Amino acid sequence: MTLQQLHYVLVIAEAGSLNRAAEQLYLSQPSLTSAVRELEKELGIVLFNRSGRGVTPTQDGAEFLLNARQLYHQYESLMDKYSSGKNIKRKFGVSTQHYSFAVKAFVELVKRFDTSQYEFAIRETKTSDVISDVATLKSEIGILYLSDFNRAVLMKLLRANRLEFHHLIDCRPYVYLWTGHPLAGKGSVTFDEVREYPCLSFEQGADSSLYLAEEIFVGNEFPQTIKANDRATMLNLMVGLNGFTLCSGIICEELNGDEYRAVPFSNTEENNQSMEIGYITRKNQLLGKIGNIYIKNIRQYLML
């Protein structure tokens, strides 16, 4: 087994396709397929299920990929620290629930580095994927929130995946809507006022639990609920349907624009929950230089 073979299978797992992986690696597909088969023969296991739609890791393959990522990550760290060569790109990835402040901090991070020497990635994705990405070292850092409703379940998931949660900020709940919405001019709103409008939420997958929802008060029943899977679509639905979503109130106008505003819920016993936003990492794993800068950027932004 070689480091090159490890690199090949990691790229395949990321791309989900032998064709796409071969393009990224500047190899022919037969050469890449041959390299994978040689590795599988040496290991005595099948790494990927192959189909017309691409490749997915087998159960044995998923376990191998986790260990391969850890080993290759250590190799990259050693090369970054000791090698005088410039041909190895340092990788840094973040997986996050849909927070504009997380993207803003990432933008400021990338501006500080020569992107020809680094490979950066940010993934706004489902809650389960945030956890999975950090657990498998696809991302060094994950951003998500805890509340009284989801805390016990999410902490159990984090422990099962050997992850740790680190506090960033506590927030009260807000309603996020466009400035032309009938409720946009109010100082605060109640549940009764928003119930007549569509409640927008981020799609978490067909089999997902309510505890994985990104929006607080998910247990409340809203007569109209519409799901979206990206932030741009969510903003369009706010305008087109007078929809609203539930958020932390931490909004980056530079990225989202000034056509939207966050209105706090009225402070009643019914909505006395708060959001604890934080970041997750592998247990007992210290952040690298880039990860520390990213978290510093987030903390500075949240203090504004």
LUMRO-184005 format. One line per 5 residues: their letters; for each residue x, y, z of C-alpha. Coordinates in steps of 0.5 Angstrom, whole numbers. Example, Ala and Ser with C-alpha at 12.3 -4.5 7.8 and 13.67 -1.06 7.14 Angstrom:
AS	25 -9 16 ~ 27 -2 14
# end
This chain:
MTLQQ	0 0 0 ~ 3 7 -2 ~ 1 14 0 ~ -1 15 -7 ~ -6 9 -7
LHYVL	-9 13 -1 ~ -9 19 -5 ~ -13 16 -10 ~ -18 12 -6 ~ -20 19 -2
VIAEA	-21 23 -9 ~ -25 17 -11 ~ -29 18 -5 ~ -30 25 -5 ~ -32 25 -13
GSLNR	-37 19 -12 ~ -35 17 -19 ~ -29 14 -22 ~ -29 19 -28 ~ -29 25 -24
AAEQL	-24 22 -20 ~ -19 21 -26 ~ -20 28 -29 ~ -18 31 -22 ~ -12 26 -22
YLSQP	-10 27 -29 ~ -10 20 -30 ~ -14 15 -35 ~ -20 11 -32 ~ -17 5 -33
SLTSA	-11 6 -30 ~ -14 9 -24 ~ -19 3 -24 ~ -13 -2 -24 ~ -9 2 -18
VRELE	-16 1 -14 ~ -16 -6 -16 ~ -9 -7 -14 ~ -10 -4 -7 ~ -17 -8 -6
KELGI	-13 -15 -8 ~ -7 -13 -3 ~ -12 -11 3 ~ -17 -17 2 ~ -23 -13 2
VLFNR	-28 -9 -3 ~ -27 -1 -2 ~ -33 1 -7 ~ -40 -1 -10 ~ -40 1 -17
SGRGV	-46 2 -21 ~ -48 6 -27 ~ -49 12 -22 ~ -42 12 -19 ~ -39 9 -13
TPTQD	-40 9 -6 ~ -36 6 0 ~ -38 -1 2 ~ -38 -2 10 ~ -31 -5 10
GAEFL	-29 1 5 ~ -32 6 10 ~ -28 4 15 ~ -22 4 11 ~ -23 11 9
LNARQ	-23 14 16 ~ -17 11 17 ~ -14 13 11 ~ -16 20 12 ~ -13 20 19
LYHQY	-6 18 16 ~ -6 22 10 ~ -8 28 14 ~ -2 27 18 ~ 2 26 12
ESLMD	0 33 9 ~ 1 36 16 ~ 9 33 16 ~ 10 35 9 ~ 7 42 10
KYSSG	12 43 16 ~ 18 40 14 ~ 18 40 6 ~ 21 45 2 ~ 17 43 -4
KNIKR	12 47 -6 ~ 8 42 -10 ~ 3 39 -4 ~ -3 43 -3 ~ -5 44 4
KFGVS	-12 42 5 ~ -17 46 10 ~ -25 44 10 ~ -31 47 14 ~ -38 44 14
TQHYS	-43 48 17 ~ -51 49 17 ~ -53 55 13 ~ -50 61 17 ~ -48 67 13
FAVKA	-43 69 19 ~ -39 62 17 ~ -39 64 10 ~ -36 71 12 ~ -31 68 16
FVELV	-29 63 11 ~ -28 69 6 ~ -24 73 10 ~ -20 67 12 ~ -18 65 4
KRFDT	-16 72 3 ~ -10 71 8 ~ -7 66 4 ~ -4 64 -3 ~ -10 60 -6
SQYEF	-5 57 -11 ~ -2 53 -5 ~ -8 51 -1 ~ -14 48 -3 ~ -20 51 1
AIRET	-27 48 2 ~ -34 50 5 ~ -40 46 5 ~ -47 49 7 ~ -50 42 8
KTSDV	-55 38 12 ~ -54 37 20 ~ -52 30 19 ~ -47 31 14 ~ -44 36 18
ISDVA	-43 31 23 ~ -40 26 18 ~ -36 30 15 ~ -32 32 21 ~ -32 25 24
TLKSE	-29 22 17 ~ -24 28 17 ~ -27 31 10 ~ -27 37 14 ~ -23 40 20
IGILY	-29 44 23 ~ -36 43 23 ~ -41 49 25 ~ -48 47 28 ~ -53 49 34
LSDFN	-56 46 40 ~ -62 48 44 ~ -66 45 50 ~ -70 41 44 ~ -64 38 41
RAVLM	-58 38 46 ~ -59 31 48 ~ -60 27 42 ~ -54 31 38 ~ -49 30 44
KLLRA	-50 23 44 ~ -49 23 36 ~ -43 27 37 ~ -40 22 43 ~ -42 16 38
NRLEF	-37 20 33 ~ -32 22 38 ~ -33 29 37 ~ -33 35 41 ~ -37 41 41
HHLID	-34 48 43 ~ -39 54 45 ~ -38 60 41 ~ -45 64 42 ~ -52 64 45
CRPYV	-57 67 41 ~ -65 69 42 ~ -69 66 37 ~ -71 71 31 ~ -76 71 25
YLWTG	-72 72 18 ~ -76 75 13 ~ -75 80 7 ~ -76 88 8 ~ -83 88 4
HPLAG	-86 83 9 ~ -92 85 13 ~ -89 84 19 ~ -82 87 17 ~ -83 93 21
KGSVT	-85 90 27 ~ -81 91 33 ~ -82 83 35 ~ -87 78 33 ~ -91 73 36
FDEVR	-92 65 34 ~ -100 67 32 ~ -97 73 28 ~ -93 68 23 ~ -97 62 23
EYPCL	-101 65 17 ~ -95 65 13 ~ -91 60 10 ~ -85 57 15 ~ -79 56 11
SFEQG	-74 50 13 ~ -68 47 10 ~ -69 40 8 ~ -65 35 12 ~ -67 28 8
ADSSL	-73 24 8 ~ -71 20 14 ~ -68 25 18 ~ -70 26 25 ~ -74 33 28
YLAEE	-68 33 32 ~ -63 35 26 ~ -67 41 24 ~ -63 47 23 ~ -69 52 26
IFVGN	-71 52 33 ~ -78 51 35 ~ -79 46 30 ~ -83 42 35 ~ -89 48 34
EFPQT	-94 46 28 ~ -94 51 23 ~ -100 50 18 ~ -95 52 12 ~ -88 49 11
IKAND	-84 49 5 ~ -77 46 5 ~ -71 48 1 ~ -64 46 0 ~ -60 52 0
RATML	-60 59 2 ~ -61 62 -5 ~ -67 59 -6 ~ -69 60 1 ~ -68 68 0
NLMVG	-72 67 -6 ~ -78 64 -3 ~ -78 69 3 ~ -80 74 -3 ~ -84 70 -8
LNGFT	-88 67 -2 ~ -88 72 4 ~ -85 66 7 ~ -80 66 14 ~ -75 62 17
LCSGI	-73 62 24 ~ -66 64 26 ~ -60 66 30 ~ -61 74 28 ~ -54 74 26
ICEEL	-54 76 19 ~ -49 78 14 ~ -52 83 10 ~ -45 84 6 ~ -47 77 3
NGDEY	-55 76 4 ~ -56 83 2 ~ -60 89 5 ~ -67 86 3 ~ -68 82 9
RAVPF	-68 83 16 ~ -69 79 23 ~ -74 81 28 ~ -74 78 35 ~ -80 73 37
SNTEE	-84 77 43 ~ -81 74 50 ~ -86 70 52 ~ -86 63 56 ~ -88 59 50
NNQSM	-81 61 46 ~ -76 62 52 ~ -71 57 48 ~ -64 60 46 ~ -59 57 41
EIGYI	-52 55 43 ~ -48 56 37 ~ -41 52 37 ~ -36 49 33 ~ -35 41 33
TRKNQ	-28 38 32 ~ -25 31 33 ~ -24 29 40 ~ -17 31 43 ~ -15 34 36
LLGKI	-12 40 36 ~ -14 45 31 ~ -8 47 26 ~ -6 54 24 ~ -11 55 19
GNIYI	-17 52 23 ~ -15 57 29 ~ -15 63 24 ~ -22 61 22 ~ -25 60 29
KNIRQ	-22 67 31 ~ -25 70 25 ~ -32 67 27 ~ -31 70 34 ~ -29 77 32
YLML	-35 77 27 ~ -40 75 33 ~ -37 80 37 ~ -39 86 33
# end
